[in-house]
Amino acid sequence: MRAPLTVVALLSCALLAGCGVAAAPAAGPSRVPLTTASPTPSPTPSPSPSPSPSPGAAPAGRPAPVVNFGKRTGNRVALTFDADLTADMRAKLRAGSVKSYANTRVLDVLEREKVPGTFFMSGMFVEEYPEFTRRLAANPTFELANHSFSHRGFTPNCYTLGQVPAGEMTGEVARTFQLLDGYGGRQTRFFRFPGLCHDPAALAAVGAQGVTVVDGDVVSGDPFATNPKAVSDAVLGKVRAGSIVIMHCTDVNAPVTDKALPAIIAGLRAKGLEPVVLSDLF
């Protein structure tokens, strides 16, 4: 009788979970090895194109290059306008002895005639006339350039403009670029010295900002002028293909520029010359 009991005991134990003996797995169908699909390689993203350099950008850390005119071939000329404001001018403005230094009539003429222009802005002017600056930035036919912050001379004896200390020259340029950047529009790295006064030390200082210095070959003589015809005659008597014309958009200090502009524009067209922004002249 022992043998049957032993068999029964073993069978019972195999059926109980608490016995600690693992039952052999039942035979089943053959396992088919799983094939893992190779991951599809992600396409390598194309590198983002480098942003185009701003017009007028030059290698930083070298003396800034200077231009007086553009290509003499073709028929293009550039009308440029300086927006000057000095500390003395600002004081008069805030004291109420001067109503405004912003000649919006210049913009009216250019917009009416659909004529492009490049505006060299002093930082103080930008601070005092944000609406004027916004109007420039909003017009795709206008270009913004740098005319220092305080419109002081960068050399000794630059007319009566005073002088920027050597250690502040680079900052004068940088500060105005920072102001202009907030307005968008057609930004450039063109820079014009107040009074067109520069020497090797000044060119080295502003060169740290990677700019091209723009002088000009046609001086309109509009500061403090009272006769619009004298201004238009001065421009039309010298202008030719590639010319950079220097004018101002500062009312009071250049009160007849807007009155001279229609004759200047008509005279350029009669000569077959096309006004463009400065960056399209080179």
Secondary structure in CASP SS format (residue, H / E / C, confidence):
PFRMAT SS
TARGET T0000
AUTHOR 0000-0000-0000
METHOD secondary structure of the structure
MODEL  1
M C 1.00
R H 1.00
A H 1.00
P H 1.00
L H 1.00
T H 1.00
V H 1.00
V H 1.00
A H 1.00
L H 1.00
L H 1.00
S H 1.00
C H 1.00
A H 1.00
L H 1.00
L C 1.00
A H 1.00
G H 1.00
C H 1.00
G C 1.00
V C 1.00
A C 1.00
A C 1.00
A C 1.00
P C 1.00
A C 1.00
A C 1.00
G C 1.00
P C 1.00
S C 1.00
R C 1.00
V C 1.00
P C 1.00
L C 1.00
T C 1.00
T C 1.00
A C 1.00
S C 1.00
P C 1.00
T C 1.00
P C 1.00
S C 1.00
P C 1.00
T C 1.00
P C 1.00
S C 1.00
P C 1.00
S C 1.00
P C 1.00
S C 1.00
P C 1.00
S C 1.00
P C 1.00
S C 1.00
P C 1.00
G C 1.00
A C 1.00
A C 1.00
P C 1.00
A C 1.00
G C 1.00
R C 1.00
P C 1.00
A C 1.00
P C 1.00
V E 1.00
V E 1.00
N C 1.00
F E 1.00
G C 1.00
K C 1.00
R C 1.00
T C 1.00
G C 1.00
N C 1.00
R E 1.00
V E 1.00
A E 1.00
L E 1.00
T E 1.00
F E 1.00
D E 1.00
A E 1.00
D C 1.00
L C 1.00
T C 1.00
A H 1.00
D H 1.00
M H 1.00
R H 1.00
A H 1.00
K H 1.00
L H 1.00
R H 1.00
A H 1.00
G C 1.00
S C 1.00
V C 1.00
K C 1.00
S C 1.00
Y C 1.00
A E 1.00
N C 1.00
T H 1.00
R H 1.00
V H 1.00
L H 1.00
D H 1.00
V H 1.00
L H 1.00
E H 1.00
R H 1.00
E H 1.00
K C 1.00
V C 1.00
P C 1.00
G E 1.00
T E 1.00
F E 1.00
F E 1.00
M E 1.00
S C 1.00
G H 1.00
M H 1.00
F H 1.00
V H 1.00
E H 1.00
E H 1.00
Y C 1.00
P H 1.00
E H 1.00
F H 1.00
T H 1.00
R H 1.00
R H 1.00
L H 1.00
A H 1.00
A H 1.00
N C 1.00
P C 1.00
T C 1.00
F E 1.00
E E 1.00
L E 1.00
A E 1.00
N E 1.00
H C 1.00
S C 1.00
F C 1.00
S C 1.00
H C 1.00
R C 1.00
G E 1.00
F C 1.00
T C 1.00
P C 1.00
N C 1.00
C C 1.00
Y C 1.00
T C 1.00
L C 1.00
G C 1.00
Q E 1.00
V C 1.00
P C 1.00
A H 1.00
G H 1.00
E H 1.00
M H 1.00
T H 1.00
G H 1.00
E H 1.00
V H 1.00
A H 1.00
R H 1.00
T H 1.00
F H 1.00
Q H 1.00
L H 1.00
L H 1.00
D H 1.00
G C 1.00
Y C 1.00
G C 1.00
G C 1.00
R C 1.00
Q E 1.00
T E 1.00
R E 1.00
F E 1.00
F E 1.00
R C 1.00
F C 1.00
P H 1.00
G H 1.00
L H 1.00
C C 1.00
H C 1.00
D C 1.00
P H 1.00
A H 1.00
A H 1.00
L H 1.00
A H 1.00
A H 1.00
V H 1.00
G H 1.00
A C 1.00
Q C 1.00
G C 1.00
V C 1.00
T E 1.00
V E 1.00
V E 1.00
D C 1.00
G C 1.00
D C 1.00
V E 1.00
V E 1.00
S C 1.00
G C 1.00
D C 1.00
P C 1.00
F C 1.00
A C 1.00
T C 1.00
N C 1.00
P H 1.00
K H 1.00
A H 1.00
V H 1.00
S H 1.00
D H 1.00
A H 1.00
V H 1.00
L H 1.00
G C 1.00
K C 1.00
V C 1.00
R C 1.00
A C 1.00
G C 1.00
S E 1.00
I E 1.00
V E 1.00
I E 1.00
M E 1.00
H E 1.00
C C 1.00
T E 1.00
D C 1.00
V C 1.00
N C 1.00
A C 1.00
P C 1.00
V C 1.00
T H 1.00
D H 1.00
K H 1.00
A H 1.00
L H 1.00
P H 1.00
A H 1.00
I H 1.00
I H 1.00
A H 1.00
G H 1.00
L H 1.00
R H 1.00
A H 1.00
K C 1.00
G C 1.00
L C 1.00
E E 1.00
P E 1.00
V E 1.00
V C 1.00
L H 1.00
S H 1.00
D H 1.00
L C 1.00
F C 1.00
END
